[in-house]
């Protein structure tokens, strides 16, 4: 598995070029499955926001589902609990990319563990493209600031990478996502982390981790 972990999707030419590098083929020749599941755990999301993402509509869907894939399908993890794995696993194994939408990362991790997708991923020849929570779910922890599904509960996620992510850095109007807030978050976390804005992505291939950006980002090492 390869990963392209973003805050707002494929928002510029540099991130798009990195996606094509990971796919090893043009986007127009690649098949995608979009996972909207994380939205259901986030109180700010709604059926309308799920539609905008899966339909490729702004503000995030156009830089995500609407990139010009050969085919796009929807993989709703909550529904897979009642579907024979022998039916849905071939869909995942055959796809080129999994588009993991934003929302609530702990909720998404819970659903992935519930159906066993987390255990499948490391052995798949697939590119995982995350937006916000869809990226954060791959990290060990997200910090209590981002736990909205069960406030006060665990902030642990899947730990498929060894760093945490603070998304939407300095997003206009979001006072809780300032650079100062990101630095406080990282200090309390006490673990390797990145803060990334909408024009930044983190590319992961095995142990190779690289930042691709036309915007602003900050790395935090363990003190």
C-alpha positions in Angstrom: 0.0 0.0 0.0 1.0 3.6 -0.8 -0.5 6.6 0.8 -1.1 10.2 -0.2 -2.3 11.9 3.0 -3.8 15.3 2.4 -5.8 18.0 4.2 -8.1 19.1 1.4 -7.5 16.6 -1.4 -5.5 17.0 -4.7 -5.6 20.7 -4.8 -2.6 21.7 -6.9 -0.3 20.4 -9.7 2.4 19.2 -7.3 0.1 16.9 -5.4 -1.5 15.7 -8.6 1.9 14.8 -10.0 2.7 12.9 -6.8 -0.6 11.0 -7.1 0.2 10.0 -10.7 3.7 8.9 -9.5 2.2 6.7 -6.8 -0.4 5.2 -9.2 2.2 4.6 -11.9 -0.5 5.4 -14.5 -2.7 8.4 -15.5 -5.6 9.2 -13.2 -7.9 8.7 -16.3 -6.8 5.0 -16.4 -7.3 4.3 -12.7 -10.3 2.9 -10.8 -11.3 4.4 -7.5 -13.5 3.5 -4.5 -14.6 6.4 -2.2 -15.1 5.7 1.5 -17.5 8.4 2.9 -17.8 6.6 6.3 -15.9 9.1 8.4 -18.5 11.8 7.8 -21.2 9.9 9.8 -19.1 10.2 13.0 -18.6 14.0 12.6 -21.4 16.2 14.0 -20.7 18.9 11.5 -21.3 16.6 8.5 -24.7 15.7 7.0 -26.3 13.7 4.2 -25.8 16.7 2.0 -22.1 16.9 2.7 -21.8 13.2 2.0 -23.5 13.7 -1.3 -21.2 16.6 -2.2 -18.1 14.5 -1.6 -19.3 11.4 -3.4 -20.6 13.4 -6.3 -17.3 15.2 -6.7 -18.8 18.6 -5.8 -17.0 21.5 -4.0 -15.6 22.3 -1.5 -13.6 19.0 -1.3 -15.2 16.5 -3.7 -13.9 18.2 -6.8 -10.3 17.8 -5.6 -11.0 14.2 -4.7 -13.7 12.2 -6.4 -13.9 14.7 -9.3 -10.4 14.2 -10.5 -11.3 12.3 -13.7 -11.0 8.7 -12.6 -11.9 6.0 -15.1 -14.5 4.6 -12.7 -15.6 5.6 -9.2 -17.5 3.4 -6.8 -18.8 4.0 -3.2 -17.6 1.7 -0.4 -19.6 2.4 2.8 -18.0 0.5 5.6 -21.0 0.5 7.9 -22.9 -1.6 5.3 -20.1 -4.1 5.0 -20.7 -5.4 8.5 -23.7 -7.4 7.0 -22.1 -8.4 3.7 -20.1 -11.5 3.2 -16.4 -10.5 3.1 -15.9 -12.8 0.1 -18.2 -10.5 -1.8 -16.6 -7.1 -1.0 -12.9 -8.0 -0.6 -12.5 -8.5 -4.4 -13.7 -5.0 -5.0 -11.0 -3.6 -2.7 -8.3 -5.9 -4.1 -9.2 -4.8 -7.7 -9.2 -1.1 -7.2 -6.3 1.2 -7.9 -7.1 3.8 -5.3 -9.2 4.2 -2.1 -10.4 7.7 -1.5 -11.0 8.1 2.2 -13.2 11.1 2.9 -12.9 13.4 5.9 -15.1 13.5 9.0 -14.1 11.8 12.3 -10.9 9.7 12.3 -11.6 7.6 15.5 -15.0 6.7 14.1 -13.4 5.7 10.8 -10.8 3.6 12.5 -13.5 1.8 14.5 -15.4 1.0 11.3 -12.3 -0.2 9.5 -11.3 -2.5 12.3 -14.9 -3.8 12.5 -14.8 -5.1 9.0 -11.1 -5.9 8.9 -10.1 -3.4 6.2 -7.2 -2.2 8.4 -5.7 -5.7 8.3 -6.1 -6.0 4.6 -4.5 -2.7 3.6 -0.8 -3.3 4.2 -0.8 -6.2 1.7 -2.8 -4.4 -1.0 -1.4 -2.9 -4.2 -3.5 0.2 -3.8 -3.0 3.9 -3.2 -4.8 5.3 -0.1 -5.7 9.0 -0.7 -7.0 10.6 2.4 -8.7 13.9 3.1 -8.5 15.3 6.6 -9.8 12.5 8.9 -9.2 10.1 6.0 -5.5 10.9 6.4 -5.5 11.1 10.2 -6.9 7.6 10.5 -3.6 6.2 9.4 -1.7 7.8 12.3 -1.2 6.4 15.8 -3.2 9.3 17.6 -5.1 12.4 16.6 -5.1 14.3 19.9 -8.1 15.0 22.0 -8.8 18.2 20.1 -10.0 16.2 17.1 -12.1 13.6 18.9 -15.8 14.4 18.1 -17.5 11.0 17.9 -17.0 10.1 21.6 -15.6 13.2 23.3 -13.4 12.3 26.2 -12.7 8.9 24.7 -9.6 7.4 23.1 -7.9 9.4 20.4 -6.1 6.3 19.1 -6.3 5.5 15.4 -4.7 2.8 13.2 -1.0 3.5 13.5 -0.1 2.5 10.0 2.3 5.5 9.9 4.4 6.6 12.8 3.5 10.3 12.8 0.3 12.3 13.6 -1.4 15.0 11.4 -2.9 18.3 12.2 -5.0 19.2 9.1 -6.5 22.5 7.7 -3.6 24.6 9.0 -4.6 28.3 9.2 -7.8 27.6 7.3 -9.7 30.8 6.9 -12.2 31.4 9.8 -11.1 28.3 11.8 -9.7 29.7 14.9 -8.9 26.3 16.3 -6.7 25.4 13.4 -4.1 28.2 13.7 -0.3 27.6 13.6 -0.2 28.5 17.3 -2.9 25.8 18.0 -1.0 23.3 16.0 2.2 23.9 18.0 0.3 23.5 21.3 -1.3 20.3 19.9 2.1 18.9 18.9 3.7 19.8 22.3 0.9 17.9 24.2 1.1 15.0 21.8 4.8 14.5 22.4 5.2 12.4 19.2 6.4 13.1 15.6 3.8 15.0 13.7 3.0 17.3 10.8 0.7 20.3 10.5 -0.5 20.7 6.9 -2.6 23.1 5.0 -4.9 22.6 2.0 -2.1 22.8 -0.5 0.1 20.2 1.2 0.2 16.4 1.1 2.4 13.7 2.8 3.4 10.9 0.5 4.3 7.5 2.1 5.9 4.6 0.4 7.2 2.1 2.9 9.7 4.0 5.1 10.0 6.9 2.5 8.0 9.9 3.8 8.0 13.1 1.8 6.1 16.3 2.0 4.7 17.7 -1.3 3.5 21.3 -0.9 2.6 24.5 -2.7 1.5 25.9 0.6 2.4 25.9 4.3 3.3 23.1 6.7 5.3 22.4 9.8 7.1 19.3 11.1 7.3 18.5 14.8 9.9 16.2 16.2 9.9 14.5 19.6 11.6 16.9 22.1 
